[in-house]
Amino acid sequence: MSQKRYQSVIQYLSDGIAAGTWPVDAQVPSENELVAICGVSRMTARRALEELTEDGVLYRVQGKGTFVAPPKMQASFVQVRNIADEVRALGQSYANQIKLLQAEVPPAQVRELFQLEERAPAFHSIILHLENKLPVQLEDRWVHPNAVPEYLRQDFQRETPNVYLSRVAPLTAAEHVIEAHLPDLKLKRVLQLSELEACLVVRRTTWSGPQVISYATLYHPGTRYRLAGRIGVSPSQSTILEDIHV
């Protein structure tokens, strides 16, 4: 399948949504219609629809078609807090557990962000952060291997990935996507969640200069974590959104 043709279908649909051709809850062209409109194979059209559905841009109704999804809450902010500092600032005890630290082939989304060749490895870490021995954040992070080649050699029980990356590849930009998430059984056990407790999920992409350095998914117990923000009222003030756990 041609990557360029696949992206052209995504671009066609994205442009139409942005222009208001298909407003929220409007039905977008079907696979067969996209084949005729864009001159692509049905497999290419299907992949484009699936990608936009996975990204939350579209949603599907079985037997009816594919529709434009309402926009989810999204915020951008450059100031990134270190979870260990937050815990200690409250006078509490901080610790973490290293669940995974290795090189492996990343998922397609991360590979594209890092602009890696197919099957090229990236660095992957999973760390459970604790406050007074109680889980407050599960950090699932991918790191660009060329930008931060010594990442796997670090002792992240002494220095968190946030602190290390800020030191060796100073942050120049960050993008966050914030979502509510219903955890599966495994995540419930790791975060010690109650039966009906939801998660707050922050998907964080960070840059150092023009290079994407890291992509992290941060899972927080919904009843023990919140996000608060302060927005500047003049052009000279930056938007700040602080991670605060309660």
N, C-alpha and C positions, 0 to 999 in steps of 0.2 A: 504494500500500500504506500502510495506516495505521501510523504509527510507534508509536502507543500499543498497538495490537494486536500488533505484532511484539515489542515489549518485554514484553507480558504473557505471551507464550509462553516467552520467556527466563526471566522471573521464575518461572513455574510450574515449569519444569525445574530451575532453580537452587534453589528452595525444596525440591523433592523430593530433590535430591542432598544438600543440607545436613541435611535431616531423616532421611536414611538410607533413604528409600523406594527409592532406587536406589544401592546401594553401588558401590564400584570394580568395574569390569568387568561390572556389570549392564546389561542392555539397556534403553534408554529407549523411550518410545512412538514409533512410526513417524510419518511425515508424515500418513498417513491417520488414525491414531489421534489425533494432535494436532488435526487438523481437527474431529473429533467432540468431543473433550474441551474444547477452548478456543473452539470456534465461530469459527475463522478460515479463511482460504483456504489451499489447499495451498501456494501461493507464499509466504505468510507463515510457515507452519510450516517450509518448507524453509529460508528465510532464517534463522530462529531456530536451527535445527540447524547450519547452516553457520557461523553466528557463534560458537556455543559450541565447535564443532570447531576453528575457527581460533584461538580463545583457549586451546585445550588442555584445556578442560573435558570434552569428549567426543572419541571417536575412532570412525571408521567402518570396518567390515569389509565389503568388497564381497560382495553376495549374502546377507548375514546381518543387517545393521542397524547401529544406532548405540549405542555403549556409553559408560559413565562412565570417564573416563581417571584414572589415578593422579595425585595432586597432584604438581606440580613444586616444586623447591626455591624458596622465596621468602623474602626478608629485607627488613625495613624499617630504615632508619637515616637520621639527620638530617645527620650529618657527611659532607660531600661534598668529596673531594680534588680539587685542581687538578693535572692531568697534568703540566704544565710544572714545577710545584714538586716533584713526585715525582722527575722525571728529574734536575733540578738538585741535589736533596738527596743524590743518589747520586754527585754529582760528574761527571755525564755532560752531554753537549751536547744541548740541546733545540732543535727547530725544528718548523715545521708547514707544510703546503701547503693553501691554500684551494682546494677542488675546486668549491664551489658557494656562492653567497651571493645570494639573490634572494627576491622575493615570489612565491608561487604558491598555487594551491588545494590545501589539505592533504587527506590521506586521511580517510575518515569517522571513524576512531578519534580522530584529532587534532582534527577539527572538533568532535566531541562533547565532548572534554576541555576545549577552549577555549570551548565554547558559542558558536560562530560560526554565522552564517547560511550556508545552502548556497551554494556558489560564492564565498564570501568568502575572500580570500587570507590567508595567514599567512606568517611569515618562515621561510625554510629555509636552513640552512647545512650543508655537508659539509666536514669538515676532517680531514686526515690528520696525526696527531701522530707525531713521529720522535724517537728516541733514538740519538744518534751516526749519524744518517742512516738508521736502520733503523726501519720502521713498528712502533709499539707500540699505537696505537689509531686506529681510524677512527670519528669522531664524526659521526653523522647526527642533526641537531637541528632541531626545530620550536620557534618562539618566538611567543608571543601578541603580535600587532602593536599592540593597544591598550595593553597593559601595558608594553611596551618599544618605543616608536615609533622610537627612534633606532638600533635594532639593526643595520640594514643599512649604516649610515654608519661603523661601527667598523672599525678596523684590527686584525684578530684575529691578525696575526703579531706584534704588539706586546703585545697583551693577549688572553688566551684568552676564549672565551665564558663559561666558568665564572667567571672573575674579574670580567668586566664585569657579568654578571647578578647576582652576589653584591653588587656595589657599588650598582647602580641599583635593584634589586628584592631586598632582603635575604631570604634563604631562611628560611622558617619551618617547612617540612615537606618531606619527600622520600619517595618510594616507589620501590623497586627490585625488578625481577624479573630473576633471574639464570638463565641457561640455557647449556647446551652447544649448539653449532651446527655443522653440517657446511657449510662454505662452498661457494659455487658457484665456477666458474672465475674470474669477474671479481673476486670478493673475495679469492681466493687470490693473484691477481696483485697487487692493491693492497697486501695485507698481507705479501706475499712469503712465503707459506706453503709448506711441503713438501707432497708429494702426499697424505699421510694425516693431516696436522695439522688438528685441530679448532679452533674459535673459542670463546672465552668471551664471551658476550653479556650486557650489562647494559642493561636498559630502564629509564630513569630519568625519573620525573615529579616536578617540583618546584613548590612553591607559595610565594607571598609573600602572607601573610594568607590570605584566602579564595580568591584568584585562582590558577589554574594558570598558571604563567609559561612553562614549557618542558617539552617531551617529547623525550628524546634516546635514541637507540639507539647503544650504544658497543660496537664489535667489537674484540676483542683476540686476538692470536696465543696459542693455547692453551699453547705451550711457553715463552712469554715474559711471561706475566701470570698472577697469581693474586689471589684475594681472601682476606683474613684478618680475623677478627673478635675482639672482646673484649666480653663481656657482663657488665654490672654485677651484683653479687650483693645489692644493696640497692635499695629503691625510689627512692632519691635518685640512683642511677647510671643513666646512659643507655646504651643499646645503641650500640656503635660498630663499624662495619665499614669497614675501610680498604682502599682500592685499592692493591695492591702489585704492581709488575712485577718479574720476575726474569730 
